């Protein structure tokens, strides 16, 4: 466009001839004539290029695409799959993938396989609807690439969203994330829209009817919101949260976050949610944060108390001192044969007996694993000290960093002084001190004993309480006139000479 303007100006106010303008500006005389005739450049026409390598394989590609018209929608050929079949079934025709992909895109459009729907924009009232979904992301936890599942709840009125990551999208995580989202928004939406998640839906019935899980019904009743579910395979019915998930992952999880644990990942996600409150969405007049404040007045109030989120079961303690919760075994300090109450939450497992919390473990999401705490086996090891060295609870304590090198050094000195069995039994008694005084204080006391060269139970016990024995230094007092009564200390050297003489 700028070139046409320059040509027309030069022709009218400058050189004045087609030949002179073309020579001065370095363009063809045909282009000068076009610019003189019209200020708008003519539309460009593209002549189709011949594709001698593509022509022999066109019938093969067309036959596949025509067969896809009768195939299930989610089991049709992609461009990559057709290209792979070309390489396998017609290896004599070498052709580039991009050439194949361009032809497939054109033919799919002609055959109606690239159907694109038109969506009608919707408007939402304050506090009426929120949309919920899970999406996957990767994080580096302690240097290891780990897939996490991120819960997302998006307000359709204000455009604000809440994100929280879990190792598995369990029902307990699903419900817990709801409560945290309600606290973030400052209230409860009148209606929440979902996919047909297993955490909420047991069976899809005809139309919009669903058979929901008992626990989800109780949770929904407790928080007083309504639930609606999308048509299977029609994710666009909750397009707000679908778009939010992709946007948030691209803008706040790229590059891949590096953190020491999942709590640090969730701190990153929460900070990202807060930063998004400054954004003004397309078609909105105020930032997301201001819209949240307006919407908060229209939300249902939060329940006065939370919902019991744990999945309760009643396992029996086995001969290994463990109870089975879901597919994994967790240790408990009880005798075999007793029935306990186990409560599986999103991130931990609690073991109750007689109304008392006896054990709390981090929840394991692998299958058929043992999660053991050495503290639960100390009474048994007191009777069977020989089992300590090769025990699995000790190995897990080492992996968790709860058994430092100073423990091994003290244990070795105890066995040298008292023998293997008695030394190990006394080491067990020392570890028991951690129940009462705390394991951090015990580690410090054992390290102090190692520096002092002590290697017995009494020394560690004394060092655990040594800080309490320290007394405050008395403050100096000004004696004033009483200083005149001050006398020098007596000299006892003569008395020492008498003692020496008596000894001779």
Phi, psi and omega per residue, in radians:
X1 nan -0.779 3.126
X2 -1.122 -0.625 3.137
X3 -1.161 -0.740 3.111
X4 -1.065 -0.704 3.124
X5 -1.115 -0.724 -3.138
X6 -1.152 -0.699 3.114
X7 -1.095 -0.820 -3.104
X8 -1.112 -0.691 3.139
X9 -1.160 -0.750 -3.134
X10 -1.141 -0.650 -3.127
X11 -1.196 -0.691 -3.063
X12 -1.436 -0.693 -3.035
X13 -1.952 -0.058 -3.069
X14 -2.074 -1.938 -3.013
X15 -1.063 -0.768 3.047
X16 1.551 -0.149 3.109
X17 -2.218 2.686 -3.121
X18 -1.100 -0.764 -3.105
X19 -1.088 -0.781 -3.088
X20 -1.164 -0.701 3.130
X21 -1.138 -0.760 -3.138
X22 -1.093 -0.681 -3.136
X23 -1.220 -0.699 -3.085
X24 -1.227 -0.723 -3.067
X25 -1.620 -0.127 3.094
X26 1.250 0.661 3.131
X27 -2.168 2.977 -3.128
X28 -1.365 2.606 3.138
X29 -1.127 -0.491 3.091
X30 -1.103 -0.672 3.117
X31 -1.180 -0.618 3.107
X32 -1.117 -0.756 3.138
X33 -1.107 -0.672 3.108
X34 -1.109 -0.715 -3.142
X35 -1.187 -0.601 3.128
X36 -1.185 -0.643 -3.096
X37 -1.278 -0.620 -3.083
X38 -2.619 2.475 3.101
X39 -1.292 -0.293 3.139
X40 -1.730 2.257 3.100
X41 -1.101 2.527 3.104
X42 -1.201 2.658 3.120
X43 -1.141 2.417 -3.132
X44 -1.388 2.489 3.069
X45 -1.966 2.402 -3.116
X46 -1.944 2.191 3.106
X47 -1.497 2.157 -3.141
X48 -0.980 2.316 3.129
X49 -1.474 2.501 3.092
X50 -1.172 2.576 3.129
X51 -2.227 1.360 -3.065
X52 -1.111 -0.494 -3.140
X53 -1.423 -0.469 -3.104
X54 -1.402 -0.566 -3.048
X55 -0.973 -0.734 -3.106
X56 -1.167 -0.418 -3.074
X57 -1.763 -0.049 3.135
X58 -1.028 -0.779 3.120
X59 -1.038 -0.648 3.129
X60 -1.136 -0.787 3.139
X61 -1.141 -0.753 -3.135
X62 -1.083 -0.678 3.140
X63 -1.121 -0.654 3.113
X64 -1.160 -0.786 -3.100
X65 -1.166 -0.634 3.113
X66 -1.199 -0.627 3.086
X67 -1.173 -0.512 3.122
X68 -1.167 -0.354 3.112
X69 -1.091 -0.459 3.139
X70 -1.735 -0.110 -3.081
X71 -1.495 2.745 3.044
X72 -0.993 2.568 -3.020
X73 -1.016 -0.677 -3.081
X74 -1.544 0.090 3.117
X75 -2.200 0.637 3.064
X76 -1.676 2.800 -3.090
X77 -1.233 2.366 2.942
X78 -1.605 2.946 3.112
X79 -1.070 -0.664 3.139
X80 -1.146 -0.710 -3.127
X81 -1.155 -0.715 3.104
X82 -1.123 -0.726 3.122
X83 -1.076 -0.711 3.116
X84 -1.121 -0.680 3.116
X85 -1.172 -0.616 3.071
X86 -1.058 -0.745 -3.119
X87 -1.192 -0.568 -3.115
X88 -1.429 -0.756 -3.003
X89 -1.671 -0.433 3.090
X90 -2.232 1.079 -3.074
X91 -1.150 -0.289 -3.113
X92 -1.301 -0.238 -3.139
X93 -1.842 1.745 3.115
X94 -1.457 2.121 -3.073
X95 -2.581 2.566 -3.106
X96 -1.305 2.599 -3.122
X97 -1.118 -0.723 -3.097
X98 -1.086 -0.646 3.115
X99 -1.115 -0.753 3.115
X100 -1.126 -0.755 -3.093
X101 -1.118 -0.698 3.122
X102 -1.119 -0.720 3.134
X103 -1.186 -0.701 -3.139
X104 -1.116 -0.722 3.130
X105 -1.069 -0.740 3.132
X106 -1.134 -0.785 -3.096
X107 -1.225 -0.628 3.107
X108 -1.105 -0.654 3.086
X109 -1.130 -0.688 3.135
X110 -1.209 -0.584 -3.108
X111 -1.542 -0.106 -3.140
X112 1.436 0.324 3.110
X113 -1.496 -0.193 3.114
X114 -1.888 0.967 -3.110
X115 -1.247 2.134 3.103
X116 -2.010 2.187 -3.089
X117 -1.493 2.729 3.018
X118 -1.809 2.200 -3.086
X119 -1.840 2.486 -3.119
X120 -1.637 2.113 3.106
X121 -1.019 2.493 -3.093
X122 -1.998 2.703 3.018
X123 -2.031 2.552 -3.058
X124 -2.258 2.480 3.078
X125 -1.457 2.784 -3.119
X126 -1.073 2.283 2.977
X127 1.252 0.165 -3.055
X128 -1.525 -0.889 -3.001
X129 -2.232 2.415 2.935
X130 -2.205 2.674 3.137
X131 -2.097 2.493 -3.001
X132 -2.227 2.462 3.079
X133 -2.833 2.849 2.967
X134 -1.851 2.577 2.937
X135 -2.492 2.782 -3.060
X136 -1.743 2.596 3.069
X137 -2.667 2.888 3.119
X138 -2.046 2.468 3.059
X139 -2.377 2.779 3.060
X140 -1.749 1.767 3.118
X141 -1.676 2.034 -3.099
X142 0.869 0.731 3.070
X143 1.461 0.012 -3.114
X144 -1.967 2.248 3.135
X145 -1.176 2.092 -3.016
X146 -2.260 2.366 3.058
X147 -1.512 2.275 3.085
X148 -2.102 2.794 3.121
X149 -1.965 2.145 -3.021
X150 -1.842 2.150 3.047
X151 -1.433 2.371 3.132
X152 -2.330 2.226 2.990
X153 -2.118 2.172 -3.091
X154 -2.073 2.323 3.040
X155 -1.405 2.223 3.127
X156 -1.457 -0.257 3.093
X157 -1.431 -0.941 -3.091
X158 -1.619 -0.380 -3.076
X159 1.492 0.001 3.113
X160 -1.283 2.745 -3.105
X161 -2.511 2.656 3.089
X162 -2.127 2.319 -3.126
X163 -2.210 2.423 3.070
X164 -2.614 2.393 -3.042
X165 -1.753 2.542 3.063
X166 -2.418 2.766 3.091
X167 -1.300 -0.528 3.107
X168 -2.456 2.518 3.141
X169 -1.481 1.033 -3.119
X170 -1.302 2.939 3.113
X171 -1.133 -0.634 3.123
X172 -1.128 -0.721 3.084
X173 -1.149 -0.688 3.131
X174 -1.033 -0.825 -3.115
X175 -1.279 -0.689 3.120
X176 -1.085 -0.720 3.140
X177 -1.120 -0.590 3.058
X178 -1.024 -0.849 -3.099
X179 -1.105 -0.708 3.108
X180 -1.158 -0.635 3.110
X181 -1.175 -0.707 3.104
X182 -1.072 -0.680 3.105
X183 -1.165 -0.629 3.140
X184 -1.178 -0.760 -3.128
X185 -1.363 -0.339 -3.131
X186 1.469 0.352 3.137
X187 2.953 -3.058 -3.052
X188 -2.056 2.382 3.086
X189 -1.279 2.626 3.129
X190 -1.176 -0.575 -3.114
X191 -2.483 2.399 3.058
X192 -2.075 2.382 -3.100
X193 -1.902 2.351 -3.044
X194 -2.270 2.840 2.748
X195 -1.294 -3.115 3.118
X196 -1.540 1.161 -3.071
X197 -1.223 2.492 3.118
X198 -1.131 -0.454 3.121
X199 -1.165 -0.380 -3.091
X200 -2.048 -0.519 -3.006
X201 -2.059 2.186 3.057
X202 -1.519 -0.672 -3.060
X203 -2.653 2.398 3.100
X204 -1.590 2.117 3.127
X205 -1.739 -2.997 -3.081
X206 -1.242 2.448 3.107
X207 1.197 -2.338 -3.112
X208 -1.603 0.069 -3.092
X209 -1.378 2.447 3.120
X210 -2.389 2.539 2.974
X211 -1.668 1.851 -3.014
X212 -1.551 2.760 3.106
X213 -1.224 2.613 -3.092
X214 -1.071 -0.723 -3.084
X215 -1.190 -0.647 3.116
X216 -1.191 -0.665 3.090
X217 -1.067 -0.771 3.124
X218 -1.120 -0.704 3.130
X219 -1.131 -0.769 3.137
X220 -1.104 -0.682 3.111
X221 -1.174 -0.628 -3.128
X222 -1.153 -0.695 -3.086
X223 -1.667 -0.092 2.953
X224 1.167 0.669 3.047
X225 -2.010 2.824 3.071
X226 -1.719 2.657 -3.138
X227 -2.125 2.401 3.015
X228 -2.283 2.600 -3.011
X229 -2.141 2.498 -3.098
X230 -1.311 2.784 2.999
X231 -1.159 2.339 -3.129
X232 -0.938 2.283 3.127
X233 1.423 0.024 -3.122
X234 -1.985 1.213 -3.105
X235 -1.114 -0.355 -3.121
X236 -1.155 -0.250 3.119
X237 -1.193 -0.280 2.990
X238 -2.241 0.930 -3.060
X239 -1.123 -0.396 3.141
X240 -1.088 -0.853 -3.121
X241 -1.321 -0.514 3.081
X242 -1.094 -0.821 3.110
X243 -1.184 -0.631 3.127
X244 -1.085 -0.729 -3.117
X245 -1.063 -0.844 3.135
X246 -1.138 -0.743 3.136
X247 -1.087 -0.816 -3.086
X248 -1.151 -0.701 -3.133
X249 -1.128 -0.705 -3.126
X250 -1.222 -0.562 -3.003
X251 -1.723 -0.347 -3.081
X252 -2.203 -0.115 3.092
X253 -2.111 0.364 3.060
X254 -2.233 2.133 -0.047
X255 -1.174 2.995 -3.088
X256 -1.040 2.165 -3.109
X257 -1.125 2.560 3.066
X258 -2.029 2.196 -3.085
X259 -2.641 2.890 -3.116
X260 -1.518 -0.435 3.139
X261 -2.729 3.095 -3.070
X262 -1.227 -0.523 3.121
X263 -1.098 -0.659 3.104
X264 -1.183 -0.623 3.061
X265 -1.087 -0.763 -3.133
X266 -1.192 -0.507 3.034
X267 -1.145 -0.658 3.078
X268 -1.125 -0.755 3.136
X269 -1.120 -0.741 -3.125
X270 -1.144 -0.689 3.081
X271 -1.093 -0.657 3.082
X272 -1.121 -0.679 3.085
X273 -1.077 -0.717 -3.136
X274 -1.174 -0.668 3.123
X275 -1.139 -0.594 -3.138
X276 -1.200 -0.256 3.121
X277 -1.193 -0.281 3.108
X278 -1.542 -0.103 -3.067
X279 -1.447 2.483 3.039
X280 -1.817 2.026 -3.109
X281 -1.300 2.722 3.118
X282 -1.051 2.302 3.139
X283 1.469 0.003 3.121
X284 -1.823 2.794 -3.119
X285 -1.819 -0.437 -3.085
X286 -2.148 2.757 3.077
X287 -1.070 2.834 -3.113
X288 -1.047 -0.711 -3.122
X289 -1.078 -0.727 3.104
X290 -1.166 -0.673 3.106
X291 -1.131 -0.607 3.087
X292 -1.077 -0.734 -3.138
X293 -1.111 -0.668 3.103
X294 -1.187 -0.766 -3.076
X295 -1.191 -0.522 -3.087
X296 -0.987 -0.551 -3.141
X297 -1.266 -0.280 -3.099
X298 -1.815 -0.052 3.141
X299 -1.406 2.707 3.012
X300 -1.204 2.506 3.138
X301 -1.165 2.598 3.108
X302 -1.178 2.679 3.097
X303 -1.135 2.627 -3.096
X304 -1.158 -0.466 3.103
X305 -2.459 2.710 -3.095
X306 -1.292 2.935 3.106
X307 -1.582 2.492 3.105
X308 -1.228 1.841 -2.977
X309 -1.508 -0.301 -3.032
X310 -1.210 2.539 3.038
X311 -1.585 1.918 -2.981
X312 -1.587 2.377 3.025
X313 -2.463 2.971 -3.076
X314 -2.280 1.331 -3.132
X315 -1.406 2.932 3.124
X316 -1.907 2.416 3.127
X317 -1.186 2.226 -3.131
X318 -1.608 -3.062 -3.071
X319 -1.227 -0.258 3.073
X320 -1.584 0.133 -3.128
X321 1.258 0.529 -3.088
X322 -2.213 2.775 2.987
X323 -2.137 2.536 -3.103
X324 -1.670 2.113 3.098
X325 -2.112 2.141 -2.983
X326 1.023 -1.991 -3.123
X327 -1.952 0.025 -3.042
X328 -2.021 2.773 -3.132
X329 -1.869 2.350 -3.136
X330 -2.166 2.368 -3.089
X331 -1.298 2.688 -3.135
X332 -2.629 2.456 -3.097
X333 -1.438 1.066 3.131
X334 -2.377 2.842 3.123
X335 -1.332 2.648 3.103
X336 -1.067 2.585 3.080
X337 1.713 -0.236 -3.133
X338 -1.451 2.519 3.096
X339 -1.681 2.234 -3.089
X340 -2.097 2.985 3.044
X341 -1.832 2.135 3.132
X342 -1.936 2.326 -3.131
X343 -2.139 1.943 -3.131
X344 -1.622 2.001 3.093
X345 -1.818 -3.076 -3.055
X346 -1.120 -0.702 -3.039
X347 -2.070 -0.136 -3.100
X348 -2.609 2.907 3.098
X349 -2.176 2.260 3.131
X350 -1.925 2.452 3.098
X351 -2.047 2.113 -3.113
X352 -2.024 2.545 3.063
X353 -2.635 2.182 -3.134
X354 1.090 0.589 -3.139
X355 1.317 0.181 -3.108
X356 -2.095 2.379 3.071
X357 -1.362 1.958 -3.071
X358 -1.699 -0.503 -3.081
X359 -2.657 2.581 3.088
X360 -2.476 2.051 -3.093
X361 -2.070 2.636 2.942
X362 -1.189 2.331 -3.048
X363 -1.228 2.358 3.120
X364 -1.747 2.314 -3.117
X365 -1.861 0.143 2.986
X366 -1.507 -3.084 -3.058
X367 -1.995 2.403 3.040
X368 0.998 0.800 3.090
X369 -1.862 2.804 3.057
X370 -1.950 2.194 3.084
X371 -1.929 1.895 -2.948
X372 -2.118 2.537 3.088
X373 -2.094 2.127 -3.098
X374 -1.019 -0.533 -3.132
X375 -1.042 -0.532 -3.113
X376 -1.297 -0.196 -3.084
X377 -1.984 0.126 -3.062
X378 -1.143 -0.682 3.121
X379 -1.136 -0.676 3.099
X380 -1.173 -0.731 -3.134
X381 -1.192 -0.396 3.059
X382 -1.135 -0.547 3.093
X383 -1.583 -0.451 -3.127
X384 -2.212 1.201 -3.049
X385 -1.111 -0.431 -3.113
X386 -1.183 -0.283 -3.107
X387 -1.455 -0.148 -3.047
X388 -1.183 -0.785 -2.973
X389 -1.012 -0.737 -3.090
X390 -1.819 0.321 -3.044
X391 -1.334 2.547 3.098
X392 -1.222 -0.631 3.055
X393 -1.037 -0.655 3.100
X394 -1.155 -0.696 3.125
X395 -1.092 -0.706 3.133
X396 -1.209 -0.614 3.052
X397 -1.094 -0.686 3.103
X398 -1.094 -0.760 -3.139
X399 -1.129 -0.554 -3.134
X400 -1.497 -0.060 -3.131
X401 1.382 0.299 -3.120
X402 -1.625 -0.035 3.108
X403 -2.183 1.536 -3.074
X404 -1.284 2.994 -3.130
X405 -1.119 -0.490 -3.141
X406 -1.118 -0.521 3.080
X407 -1.149 -0.768 3.127
X408 -1.109 -0.692 3.130
X409 -1.108 -0.783 3.116
X410 -1.131 -0.732 3.124
X411 -1.047 -0.731 -3.139
X412 -1.134 -0.727 3.132
X413 -1.164 -0.655 3.106
X414 -1.106 -0.727 3.135
X415 -1.198 -0.602 3.105
X416 -1.145 -0.711 -3.081
X417 -1.365 -0.705 -2.962
X418 -2.020 -0.051 -3.070
X419 1.687 2.850 -3.016
X420 -1.120 -0.827 -3.040
X421 -1.262 -0.874 -3.123
X422 -1.171 -0.666 3.124
X423 -1.114 -0.712 3.109
X424 -1.176 -0.693 3.117
X425 -1.086 -0.694 3.122
X426 -1.222 -0.563 3.068
X427 -1.130 -0.666 3.082
X428 -1.087 -0.727 3.110
X429 -1.105 -0.621 3.102
X430 -1.163 -0.733 3.126
X431 -1.114 -0.582 3.109
X432 -1.059 -0.461 3.130
X433 -1.084 -0.402 3.130
X434 -1.142 -0.494 3.098
X435 -1.050 -0.738 -3.041
X436 -1.496 -0.760 -2.997
X437 -1.727 -0.193 -3.082
X438 1.648 2.428 -3.041
X439 -1.300 -0.443 3.070
X440 -1.171 -0.759 3.092
X441 -1.149 -0.623 3.119
X442 -1.123 -0.736 3.116
X443 -1.065 -0.707 3.106
X444 -1.132 -0.707 -3.132
X445 -1.159 -0.713 3.121
X446 -1.155 -0.695 3.096
X447 -1.126 -0.684 3.107
X448 -1.163 -0.675 3.101
X449 -1.106 -0.653 3.110
X450 -1.133 -0.692 3.112
X451 -1.151 -0.617 -3.124
X452 -1.446 -0.147 -3.119
X453 1.388 0.340 3.135
X454 -1.577 2.567 3.134
X455 -2.611 1.112 3.049
X456 -2.706 2.868 -3.092
X457 -1.078 -0.746 -3.087
X458 -1.076 -0.660 -3.124
X459 -1.164 -0.745 3.134
X460 -1.145 -0.729 3.126
X461 -1.086 -0.722 3.119
X462 -1.119 -0.748 -3.116
X463 -1.178 -0.503 3.089
X464 -1.130 -0.584 -3.135
X465 -1.816 0.166 -3.067
X466 -1.155 -0.587 -3.123
X467 -1.140 -0.563 3.136
X468 -1.272 -0.381 -3.119
X469 -1.436 -0.225 -3.140
X470 -1.227 2.250 3.125
X471 -1.796 2.676 3.120
X472 -1.263 2.475 3.092
X473 -1.243 2.286 3.141
X474 -1.168 2.569 3.118
X475 -1.344 2.564 3.113
X476 -1.222 2.495 -3.109
X477 -2.072 2.355 3.101
X478 -1.417 1.930 -3.078
X479 -1.381 -0.249 3.052
X480 1.149 -2.203 -3.065
X481 -1.195 -0.299 3.137
X482 -1.205 -0.178 -3.137
X483 -1.129 -0.366 -3.133
X484 -1.235 -0.300 3.105
X485 -1.557 0.043 -3.122
X486 -1.213 2.322 -3.125
X487 -2.163 2.616 3.098
X488 -1.201 2.690 3.112
X489 -1.162 2.566 -3.120
X490 -1.177 2.635 3.104
X491 -1.656 2.108 -3.048
X492 -1.922 0.255 -3.107
X493 -1.127 -0.656 3.115
X494 -1.122 -0.663 3.125
X495 -1.125 -0.628 3.090
X496 -1.138 -0.604 3.096
X497 -1.159 -0.674 3.100
X498 -1.095 -0.711 3.122
X499 -1.122 -0.682 3.099
X500 -1.120 -0.706 3.136
X501 -1.154 -0.675 3.127
X502 -1.143 -0.596 -3.137
X503 -1.230 -0.495 3.111
X504 -1.319 nan nan
